[in-house]
Amino acid sequence: IEQLLQQQSGTENLAELRENDPIAYALAIADRSEKEKQLSAIQAERQRVQQEQAQQHAQVLQSHIQQEQQKLVDLIPEFKDDAKAEVIRRDIRAYAKSIGFSDQELSQVYDSRAVSALYKSMMYDKLVAGKPGAHKKVQSAPKTLKPGTSNPKSSEQEAKKKDFERLRQSGNKKDAARLFERFL
């Protein structure tokens, strides 16, 4: 309607009408002012509808955000504590930035599933980063014995046995002294 009114208002030549036909000129001016009133009323109504839609959208968005926050608490129980939640939010934001998200993209994340995926990804990366230290600890741990097995001979016991065998074969005093030193 707005476009139709704008197209119709520009077709008349008012200067020519004023010179030749004063009555048609007066009618054209009255018609033009009427169309301008209608046009301004249409524009005001469009603006009112847009504001109303924006308010409804904001309410729907706020309701959606509250629902997603509740889902996020269900997905990540640490979000129940406000202090822990703030630390986790900061860590997730820092992690997301480190993998290429911008601040604008992060400010538009409303879905709890996306936040949960970022959280799990962050935790996995922390786990993988800490794995070499844990692997070294496991490697240096003593070996455990299975039930029903005897203790394996230690390297010192094996060395004593080799020294004893060498002494038996050679009968040398040096081999006897080395064996005696092992017992001390």
PyMOL CGO cylinders between C-alpha atoms (Angstrom):
from pymol import cmd
from pymol.cgo import CYLINDER

trace = [
    CYLINDER, 0.00, 0.00, 0.00, 2.85, 2.30, 0.88, 0.3, 1, 1, 1, 1, 1, 1,
    CYLINDER, 2.85, 2.30, 0.88, 4.53, 1.77, -2.49, 0.3, 1, 1, 1, 1, 1, 1,
    CYLINDER, 4.53, 1.77, -2.49, 1.24, 2.25, -4.34, 0.3, 1, 1, 1, 1, 1, 1,
    CYLINDER, 1.24, 2.25, -4.34, 0.60, 5.57, -2.60, 0.3, 1, 1, 1, 1, 1, 1,
    CYLINDER, 0.60, 5.57, -2.60, 4.14, 6.76, -3.31, 0.3, 1, 1, 1, 1, 1, 1,
    CYLINDER, 4.14, 6.76, -3.31, 3.82, 5.90, -7.02, 0.3, 1, 1, 1, 1, 1, 1,
    CYLINDER, 3.82, 5.90, -7.02, 0.50, 7.74, -7.41, 0.3, 1, 1, 1, 1, 1, 1,
    CYLINDER, 0.50, 7.74, -7.41, 1.65, 10.93, -5.71, 0.3, 1, 1, 1, 1, 1, 1,
    CYLINDER, 1.65, 10.93, -5.71, 4.41, 11.75, -8.21, 0.3, 1, 1, 1, 1, 1, 1,
    CYLINDER, 4.41, 11.75, -8.21, 2.38, 11.59, -11.45, 0.3, 1, 1, 1, 1, 1, 1,
    CYLINDER, 2.38, 11.59, -11.45, 0.78, 15.06, -11.42, 0.3, 1, 1, 1, 1, 1, 1,
    CYLINDER, 0.78, 15.06, -11.42, 2.40, 18.30, -12.57, 0.3, 1, 1, 1, 1, 1, 1,
    CYLINDER, 2.40, 18.30, -12.57, 1.21, 20.85, -9.99, 0.3, 1, 1, 1, 1, 1, 1,
    CYLINDER, 1.21, 20.85, -9.99, 2.84, 23.90, -11.57, 0.3, 1, 1, 1, 1, 1, 1,
    CYLINDER, 2.84, 23.90, -11.57, 0.96, 23.36, -14.83, 0.3, 1, 1, 1, 1, 1, 1,
    CYLINDER, 0.96, 23.36, -14.83, -2.34, 22.78, -13.01, 0.3, 1, 1, 1, 1, 1, 1,
    CYLINDER, -2.34, 22.78, -13.01, -1.93, 25.95, -10.96, 0.3, 1, 1, 1, 1, 1, 1,
    CYLINDER, -1.93, 25.95, -10.96, -1.53, 28.02, -14.11, 0.3, 1, 1, 1, 1, 1, 1,
    CYLINDER, -1.53, 28.02, -14.11, -4.26, 26.42, -16.22, 0.3, 1, 1, 1, 1, 1, 1,
    CYLINDER, -4.26, 26.42, -16.22, -6.89, 24.96, -13.88, 0.3, 1, 1, 1, 1, 1, 1,
    CYLINDER, -6.89, 24.96, -13.88, -7.04, 26.35, -10.30, 0.3, 1, 1, 1, 1, 1, 1,
    CYLINDER, -7.04, 26.35, -10.30, -9.89, 24.00, -9.28, 0.3, 1, 1, 1, 1, 1, 1,
    CYLINDER, -9.89, 24.00, -9.28, -7.98, 20.90, -10.41, 0.3, 1, 1, 1, 1, 1, 1,
    CYLINDER, -7.98, 20.90, -10.41, -4.91, 22.30, -8.64, 0.3, 1, 1, 1, 1, 1, 1,
    CYLINDER, -4.91, 22.30, -8.64, -6.87, 22.60, -5.35, 0.3, 1, 1, 1, 1, 1, 1,
    CYLINDER, -6.87, 22.60, -5.35, -8.22, 19.08, -5.76, 0.3, 1, 1, 1, 1, 1, 1,
    CYLINDER, -8.22, 19.08, -5.76, -4.72, 17.73, -6.52, 0.3, 1, 1, 1, 1, 1, 1,
    CYLINDER, -4.72, 17.73, -6.52, -3.29, 19.43, -3.42, 0.3, 1, 1, 1, 1, 1, 1,
    CYLINDER, -3.29, 19.43, -3.42, -6.13, 18.06, -1.25, 0.3, 1, 1, 1, 1, 1, 1,
    CYLINDER, -6.13, 18.06, -1.25, -5.64, 14.59, -2.78, 0.3, 1, 1, 1, 1, 1, 1,
    CYLINDER, -5.64, 14.59, -2.78, -1.90, 14.76, -2.22, 0.3, 1, 1, 1, 1, 1, 1,
    CYLINDER, -1.90, 14.76, -2.22, -2.28, 15.81, 1.42, 0.3, 1, 1, 1, 1, 1, 1,
    CYLINDER, -2.28, 15.81, 1.42, -4.78, 12.99, 1.95, 0.3, 1, 1, 1, 1, 1, 1,
    CYLINDER, -4.78, 12.99, 1.95, -2.32, 10.47, 0.46, 0.3, 1, 1, 1, 1, 1, 1,
    CYLINDER, -2.32, 10.47, 0.46, 0.48, 11.84, 2.65, 0.3, 1, 1, 1, 1, 1, 1,
    CYLINDER, 0.48, 11.84, 2.65, -1.72, 11.40, 5.73, 0.3, 1, 1, 1, 1, 1, 1,
    CYLINDER, -1.72, 11.40, 5.73, -2.51, 7.84, 4.67, 0.3, 1, 1, 1, 1, 1, 1,
    CYLINDER, -2.51, 7.84, 4.67, 1.16, 7.20, 3.96, 0.3, 1, 1, 1, 1, 1, 1,
    CYLINDER, 1.16, 7.20, 3.96, 2.22, 8.51, 7.38, 0.3, 1, 1, 1, 1, 1, 1,
    CYLINDER, 2.22, 8.51, 7.38, -0.51, 6.43, 9.06, 0.3, 1, 1, 1, 1, 1, 1,
    CYLINDER, -0.51, 6.43, 9.06, 0.69, 3.32, 7.23, 0.3, 1, 1, 1, 1, 1, 1,
    CYLINDER, 0.69, 3.32, 7.23, 4.30, 4.03, 8.20, 0.3, 1, 1, 1, 1, 1, 1,
    CYLINDER, 4.30, 4.03, 8.20, 3.31, 4.57, 11.84, 0.3, 1, 1, 1, 1, 1, 1,
    CYLINDER, 3.31, 4.57, 11.84, 1.36, 1.31, 11.85, 0.3, 1, 1, 1, 1, 1, 1,
    CYLINDER, 1.36, 1.31, 11.85, 4.30, -0.54, 10.29, 0.3, 1, 1, 1, 1, 1, 1,
    CYLINDER, 4.30, -0.54, 10.29, 6.60, 0.88, 12.93, 0.3, 1, 1, 1, 1, 1, 1,
    CYLINDER, 6.60, 0.88, 12.93, 4.19, -0.09, 15.72, 0.3, 1, 1, 1, 1, 1, 1,
    CYLINDER, 4.19, -0.09, 15.72, 3.94, -3.65, 14.37, 0.3, 1, 1, 1, 1, 1, 1,
    CYLINDER, 3.94, -3.65, 14.37, 7.73, -3.90, 14.10, 0.3, 1, 1, 1, 1, 1, 1,
    CYLINDER, 7.73, -3.90, 14.10, 8.14, -2.75, 17.71, 0.3, 1, 1, 1, 1, 1, 1,
    CYLINDER, 8.14, -2.75, 17.71, 5.51, -5.22, 18.87, 0.3, 1, 1, 1, 1, 1, 1,
    CYLINDER, 5.51, -5.22, 18.87, 7.22, -8.03, 16.96, 0.3, 1, 1, 1, 1, 1, 1,
    CYLINDER, 7.22, -8.03, 16.96, 10.59, -7.02, 18.42, 0.3, 1, 1, 1, 1, 1, 1,
    CYLINDER, 10.59, -7.02, 18.42, 9.12, -7.16, 21.95, 0.3, 1, 1, 1, 1, 1, 1,
    CYLINDER, 9.12, -7.16, 21.95, 7.56, -10.56, 21.30, 0.3, 1, 1, 1, 1, 1, 1,
    CYLINDER, 7.56, -10.56, 21.30, 10.84, -11.81, 19.85, 0.3, 1, 1, 1, 1, 1, 1,
    CYLINDER, 10.84, -11.81, 19.85, 12.73, -10.54, 22.91, 0.3, 1, 1, 1, 1, 1, 1,
    CYLINDER, 12.73, -10.54, 22.91, 10.28, -12.29, 25.24, 0.3, 1, 1, 1, 1, 1, 1,
    CYLINDER, 10.28, -12.29, 25.24, 10.51, -15.54, 23.31, 0.3, 1, 1, 1, 1, 1, 1,
    CYLINDER, 10.51, -15.54, 23.31, 14.30, -15.29, 23.27, 0.3, 1, 1, 1, 1, 1, 1,
    CYLINDER, 14.30, -15.29, 23.27, 14.43, -14.61, 27.00, 0.3, 1, 1, 1, 1, 1, 1,
    CYLINDER, 14.43, -14.61, 27.00, 12.18, -17.60, 27.68, 0.3, 1, 1, 1, 1, 1, 1,
    CYLINDER, 12.18, -17.60, 27.68, 14.34, -19.77, 25.42, 0.3, 1, 1, 1, 1, 1, 1,
    CYLINDER, 14.34, -19.77, 25.42, 17.51, -18.62, 27.19, 0.3, 1, 1, 1, 1, 1, 1,
    CYLINDER, 17.51, -18.62, 27.19, 16.04, -19.50, 30.60, 0.3, 1, 1, 1, 1, 1, 1,
    CYLINDER, 16.04, -19.50, 30.60, 15.04, -22.96, 29.37, 0.3, 1, 1, 1, 1, 1, 1,
    CYLINDER, 15.04, -22.96, 29.37, 18.50, -23.55, 27.90, 0.3, 1, 1, 1, 1, 1, 1,
    CYLINDER, 18.50, -23.55, 27.90, 20.15, -22.41, 31.14, 0.3, 1, 1, 1, 1, 1, 1,
    CYLINDER, 20.15, -22.41, 31.14, 18.12, -24.99, 33.04, 0.3, 1, 1, 1, 1, 1, 1,
    CYLINDER, 18.12, -24.99, 33.04, 19.09, -27.67, 30.51, 0.3, 1, 1, 1, 1, 1, 1,
    CYLINDER, 19.09, -27.67, 30.51, 22.72, -26.61, 30.89, 0.3, 1, 1, 1, 1, 1, 1,
    CYLINDER, 22.72, -26.61, 30.89, 22.50, -27.10, 34.67, 0.3, 1, 1, 1, 1, 1, 1,
    CYLINDER, 22.50, -27.10, 34.67, 21.15, -30.59, 33.99, 0.3, 1, 1, 1, 1, 1, 1,
    CYLINDER, 21.15, -30.59, 33.99, 23.96, -31.35, 31.52, 0.3, 1, 1, 1, 1, 1, 1,
    CYLINDER, 23.96, -31.35, 31.52, 26.78, -29.84, 33.60, 0.3, 1, 1, 1, 1, 1, 1,
    CYLINDER, 26.78, -29.84, 33.60, 26.02, -30.16, 37.33, 0.3, 1, 1, 1, 1, 1, 1,
    CYLINDER, 26.02, -30.16, 37.33, 28.86, -27.75, 38.26, 0.3, 1, 1, 1, 1, 1, 1,
    CYLINDER, 28.86, -27.75, 38.26, 26.67, -24.92, 36.93, 0.3, 1, 1, 1, 1, 1, 1,
    CYLINDER, 26.67, -24.92, 36.93, 24.49, -25.20, 40.07, 0.3, 1, 1, 1, 1, 1, 1,
    CYLINDER, 24.49, -25.20, 40.07, 27.18, -23.41, 42.07, 0.3, 1, 1, 1, 1, 1, 1,
    CYLINDER, 27.18, -23.41, 42.07, 27.47, -19.80, 40.86, 0.3, 1, 1, 1, 1, 1, 1,
    CYLINDER, 27.47, -19.80, 40.86, 31.17, -19.49, 41.69, 0.3, 1, 1, 1, 1, 1, 1,
    CYLINDER, 31.17, -19.49, 41.69, 32.08, -22.69, 39.86, 0.3, 1, 1, 1, 1, 1, 1,
    CYLINDER, 32.08, -22.69, 39.86, 29.76, -21.78, 37.00, 0.3, 1, 1, 1, 1, 1, 1,
    CYLINDER, 29.76, -21.78, 37.00, 31.51, -18.45, 36.48, 0.3, 1, 1, 1, 1, 1, 1,
    CYLINDER, 31.51, -18.45, 36.48, 34.94, -20.13, 36.39, 0.3, 1, 1, 1, 1, 1, 1,
    CYLINDER, 34.94, -20.13, 36.39, 33.67, -22.75, 33.93, 0.3, 1, 1, 1, 1, 1, 1,
    CYLINDER, 33.67, -22.75, 33.93, 32.06, -20.07, 31.71, 0.3, 1, 1, 1, 1, 1, 1,
    CYLINDER, 32.06, -20.07, 31.71, 35.34, -18.15, 31.65, 0.3, 1, 1, 1, 1, 1, 1,
    CYLINDER, 35.34, -18.15, 31.65, 37.28, -21.33, 30.81, 0.3, 1, 1, 1, 1, 1, 1,
    CYLINDER, 37.28, -21.33, 30.81, 34.82, -22.31, 28.06, 0.3, 1, 1, 1, 1, 1, 1,
    CYLINDER, 34.82, -22.31, 28.06, 35.01, -18.80, 26.57, 0.3, 1, 1, 1, 1, 1, 1,
    CYLINDER, 35.01, -18.80, 26.57, 38.83, -18.87, 26.62, 0.3, 1, 1, 1, 1, 1, 1,
    CYLINDER, 38.83, -18.87, 26.62, 38.86, -22.35, 25.09, 0.3, 1, 1, 1, 1, 1, 1,
    CYLINDER, 38.86, -22.35, 25.09, 36.37, -21.39, 22.38, 0.3, 1, 1, 1, 1, 1, 1,
    CYLINDER, 36.37, -21.39, 22.38, 38.48, -18.35, 21.49, 0.3, 1, 1, 1, 1, 1, 1,
    CYLINDER, 38.48, -18.35, 21.49, 41.57, -20.54, 21.33, 0.3, 1, 1, 1, 1, 1, 1,
    CYLINDER, 41.57, -20.54, 21.33, 39.92, -22.77, 18.71, 0.3, 1, 1, 1, 1, 1, 1,
    CYLINDER, 39.92, -22.77, 18.71, 38.76, -19.84, 16.58, 0.3, 1, 1, 1, 1, 1, 1,
    CYLINDER, 38.76, -19.84, 16.58, 35.42, -18.54, 17.89, 0.3, 1, 1, 1, 1, 1, 1,
    CYLINDER, 35.42, -18.54, 17.89, 34.95, -14.76, 17.95, 0.3, 1, 1, 1, 1, 1, 1,
    CYLINDER, 34.95, -14.76, 17.95, 33.35, -12.75, 20.76, 0.3, 1, 1, 1, 1, 1, 1,
    CYLINDER, 33.35, -12.75, 20.76, 30.37, -12.01, 18.53, 0.3, 1, 1, 1, 1, 1, 1,
    CYLINDER, 30.37, -12.01, 18.53, 29.81, -15.70, 17.82, 0.3, 1, 1, 1, 1, 1, 1,
    CYLINDER, 29.81, -15.70, 17.82, 30.11, -16.58, 21.50, 0.3, 1, 1, 1, 1, 1, 1,
    CYLINDER, 30.11, -16.58, 21.50, 27.63, -13.88, 22.52, 0.3, 1, 1, 1, 1, 1, 1,
    CYLINDER, 27.63, -13.88, 22.52, 25.04, -15.51, 20.25, 0.3, 1, 1, 1, 1, 1, 1,
    CYLINDER, 25.04, -15.51, 20.25, 25.34, -19.04, 21.66, 0.3, 1, 1, 1, 1, 1, 1,
    CYLINDER, 25.34, -19.04, 21.66, 22.00, -19.85, 23.28, 0.3, 1, 1, 1, 1, 1, 1,
    CYLINDER, 22.00, -19.85, 23.28, 21.86, -23.61, 22.79, 0.3, 1, 1, 1, 1, 1, 1,
    CYLINDER, 21.86, -23.61, 22.79, 22.82, -25.70, 25.81, 0.3, 1, 1, 1, 1, 1, 1,
    CYLINDER, 22.82, -25.70, 25.81, 24.01, -28.49, 23.51, 0.3, 1, 1, 1, 1, 1, 1,
    CYLINDER, 24.01, -28.49, 23.51, 26.62, -26.21, 21.95, 0.3, 1, 1, 1, 1, 1, 1,
    CYLINDER, 26.62, -26.21, 21.95, 27.90, -25.10, 25.36, 0.3, 1, 1, 1, 1, 1, 1,
    CYLINDER, 27.90, -25.10, 25.36, 27.98, -28.71, 26.53, 0.3, 1, 1, 1, 1, 1, 1,
    CYLINDER, 27.98, -28.71, 26.53, 29.92, -29.76, 23.44, 0.3, 1, 1, 1, 1, 1, 1,
    CYLINDER, 29.92, -29.76, 23.44, 32.44, -26.96, 24.01, 0.3, 1, 1, 1, 1, 1, 1,
    CYLINDER, 32.44, -26.96, 24.01, 32.75, -27.98, 27.67, 0.3, 1, 1, 1, 1, 1, 1,
    CYLINDER, 32.75, -27.98, 27.67, 33.33, -31.63, 26.85, 0.3, 1, 1, 1, 1, 1, 1,
    CYLINDER, 33.33, -31.63, 26.85, 35.81, -30.73, 24.15, 0.3, 1, 1, 1, 1, 1, 1,
    CYLINDER, 35.81, -30.73, 24.15, 37.68, -28.49, 26.57, 0.3, 1, 1, 1, 1, 1, 1,
    CYLINDER, 37.68, -28.49, 26.57, 37.77, -31.22, 29.21, 0.3, 1, 1, 1, 1, 1, 1,
    CYLINDER, 37.77, -31.22, 29.21, 38.96, -33.79, 26.65, 0.3, 1, 1, 1, 1, 1, 1,
    CYLINDER, 38.96, -33.79, 26.65, 41.77, -31.50, 25.51, 0.3, 1, 1, 1, 1, 1, 1,
    CYLINDER, 41.77, -31.50, 25.51, 42.81, -30.97, 29.13, 0.3, 1, 1, 1, 1, 1, 1,
    CYLINDER, 42.81, -30.97, 29.13, 42.80, -34.74, 29.64, 0.3, 1, 1, 1, 1, 1, 1,
    CYLINDER, 42.80, -34.74, 29.64, 44.89, -35.35, 26.53, 0.3, 1, 1, 1, 1, 1, 1,
    CYLINDER, 44.89, -35.35, 26.53, 47.31, -32.57, 27.50, 0.3, 1, 1, 1, 1, 1, 1,
    CYLINDER, 47.31, -32.57, 27.50, 47.78, -34.15, 30.94, 0.3, 1, 1, 1, 1, 1, 1,
    CYLINDER, 47.78, -34.15, 30.94, 48.16, -37.68, 29.58, 0.3, 1, 1, 1, 1, 1, 1,
    CYLINDER, 48.16, -37.68, 29.58, 51.98, -37.74, 29.06, 0.3, 1, 1, 1, 1, 1, 1,
    CYLINDER, 51.98, -37.74, 29.06, 52.55, -36.99, 32.77, 0.3, 1, 1, 1, 1, 1, 1,
    CYLINDER, 52.55, -36.99, 32.77, 50.11, -39.67, 33.82, 0.3, 1, 1, 1, 1, 1, 1,
    CYLINDER, 50.11, -39.67, 33.82, 51.66, -42.12, 31.37, 0.3, 1, 1, 1, 1, 1, 1,
    CYLINDER, 51.66, -42.12, 31.37, 55.11, -41.50, 32.88, 0.3, 1, 1, 1, 1, 1, 1,
    CYLINDER, 55.11, -41.50, 32.88, 53.72, -42.06, 36.37, 0.3, 1, 1, 1, 1, 1, 1,
    CYLINDER, 53.72, -42.06, 36.37, 52.20, -45.35, 35.31, 0.3, 1, 1, 1, 1, 1, 1,
    CYLINDER, 52.20, -45.35, 35.31, 55.43, -46.48, 33.68, 0.3, 1, 1, 1, 1, 1, 1,
    CYLINDER, 55.43, -46.48, 33.68, 57.44, -45.77, 36.81, 0.3, 1, 1, 1, 1, 1, 1,
    CYLINDER, 57.44, -45.77, 36.81, 54.99, -47.57, 39.09, 0.3, 1, 1, 1, 1, 1, 1,
    CYLINDER, 54.99, -47.57, 39.09, 56.13, -50.95, 40.41, 0.3, 1, 1, 1, 1, 1, 1,
    CYLINDER, 56.13, -50.95, 40.41, 54.77, -53.99, 38.67, 0.3, 1, 1, 1, 1, 1, 1,
    CYLINDER, 54.77, -53.99, 38.67, 52.01, -55.76, 40.46, 0.3, 1, 1, 1, 1, 1, 1,
    CYLINDER, 52.01, -55.76, 40.46, 51.84, -59.50, 40.89, 0.3, 1, 1, 1, 1, 1, 1,
    CYLINDER, 51.84, -59.50, 40.89, 48.89, -61.57, 39.87, 0.3, 1, 1, 1, 1, 1, 1,
    CYLINDER, 48.89, -61.57, 39.87, 47.36, -63.76, 42.55, 0.3, 1, 1, 1, 1, 1, 1,
    CYLINDER, 47.36, -63.76, 42.55, 49.02, -67.13, 42.89, 0.3, 1, 1, 1, 1, 1, 1,
    CYLINDER, 49.02, -67.13, 42.89, 52.38, -66.17, 41.36, 0.3, 1, 1, 1, 1, 1, 1,
    CYLINDER, 52.38, -66.17, 41.36, 55.70, -66.05, 43.12, 0.3, 1, 1, 1, 1, 1, 1,
    CYLINDER, 55.70, -66.05, 43.12, 57.88, -62.97, 43.41, 0.3, 1, 1, 1, 1, 1, 1,
    CYLINDER, 57.88, -62.97, 43.41, 60.14, -62.47, 40.44, 0.3, 1, 1, 1, 1, 1, 1,
    CYLINDER, 60.14, -62.47, 40.44, 63.83, -62.57, 41.21, 0.3, 1, 1, 1, 1, 1, 1,
    CYLINDER, 63.83, -62.57, 41.21, 65.32, -59.16, 41.50, 0.3, 1, 1, 1, 1, 1, 1,
    CYLINDER, 65.32, -59.16, 41.50, 68.32, -58.12, 39.47, 0.3, 1, 1, 1, 1, 1, 1,
    CYLINDER, 68.32, -58.12, 39.47, 70.48, -58.18, 42.61, 0.3, 1, 1, 1, 1, 1, 1,
    CYLINDER, 70.48, -58.18, 42.61, 69.58, -61.79, 43.32, 0.3, 1, 1, 1, 1, 1, 1,
    CYLINDER, 69.58, -61.79, 43.32, 70.38, -62.70, 39.74, 0.3, 1, 1, 1, 1, 1, 1,
    CYLINDER, 70.38, -62.70, 39.74, 73.75, -60.95, 40.00, 0.3, 1, 1, 1, 1, 1, 1,
    CYLINDER, 73.75, -60.95, 40.00, 74.56, -62.89, 43.18, 0.3, 1, 1, 1, 1, 1, 1,
    CYLINDER, 74.56, -62.89, 43.18, 73.68, -66.12, 41.44, 0.3, 1, 1, 1, 1, 1, 1,
    CYLINDER, 73.68, -66.12, 41.44, 75.93, -65.27, 38.46, 0.3, 1, 1, 1, 1, 1, 1,
    CYLINDER, 75.93, -65.27, 38.46, 78.81, -64.35, 40.79, 0.3, 1, 1, 1, 1, 1, 1,
    CYLINDER, 78.81, -64.35, 40.79, 78.37, -67.65, 42.68, 0.3, 1, 1, 1, 1, 1, 1,
    CYLINDER, 78.37, -67.65, 42.68, 78.44, -69.62, 39.41, 0.3, 1, 1, 1, 1, 1, 1,
    CYLINDER, 78.44, -69.62, 39.41, 81.54, -67.76, 38.28, 0.3, 1, 1, 1, 1, 1, 1,
    CYLINDER, 81.54, -67.76, 38.28, 83.24, -68.53, 41.64, 0.3, 1, 1, 1, 1, 1, 1,
    CYLINDER, 83.24, -68.53, 41.64, 82.29, -72.21, 41.34, 0.3, 1, 1, 1, 1, 1, 1,
    CYLINDER, 82.29, -72.21, 41.34, 83.78, -72.44, 37.86, 0.3, 1, 1, 1, 1, 1, 1,
    CYLINDER, 83.78, -72.44, 37.86, 86.92, -70.39, 38.39, 0.3, 1, 1, 1, 1, 1, 1,
    CYLINDER, 86.92, -70.39, 38.39, 87.69, -70.77, 42.11, 0.3, 1, 1, 1, 1, 1, 1,
    CYLINDER, 87.69, -70.77, 42.11, 89.38, -67.37, 41.91, 0.3, 1, 1, 1, 1, 1, 1,
    CYLINDER, 89.38, -67.37, 41.91, 89.82, -65.21, 45.05, 0.3, 1, 1, 1, 1, 1, 1,
    CYLINDER, 89.82, -65.21, 45.05, 88.58, -62.10, 43.20, 0.3, 1, 1, 1, 1, 1, 1,
    CYLINDER, 88.58, -62.10, 43.20, 85.31, -63.83, 42.33, 0.3, 1, 1, 1, 1, 1, 1,
    CYLINDER, 85.31, -63.83, 42.33, 84.93, -64.88, 45.98, 0.3, 1, 1, 1, 1, 1, 1,
    CYLINDER, 84.93, -64.88, 45.98, 85.58, -61.28, 47.14, 0.3, 1, 1, 1, 1, 1, 1,
    CYLINDER, 85.58, -61.28, 47.14, 82.99, -59.91, 44.67, 0.3, 1, 1, 1, 1, 1, 1,
    CYLINDER, 82.99, -59.91, 44.67, 80.41, -62.43, 45.93, 0.3, 1, 1, 1, 1, 1, 1,
    CYLINDER, 80.41, -62.43, 45.93, 81.18, -61.58, 49.52, 0.3, 1, 1, 1, 1, 1, 1,
    CYLINDER, 81.18, -61.58, 49.52, 80.76, -57.84, 48.80, 0.3, 1, 1, 1, 1, 1, 1,
    CYLINDER, 80.76, -57.84, 48.80, 77.29, -58.51, 47.34, 0.3, 1, 1, 1, 1, 1, 1,
    CYLINDER, 77.29, -58.51, 47.34, 76.21, -60.16, 50.59, 0.3, 1, 1, 1, 1, 1, 1,
    CYLINDER, 76.21, -60.16, 50.59, 77.21, -57.07, 52.59, 0.3, 1, 1, 1, 1, 1, 1,
]
cmd.load_cgo(trace, "trace")
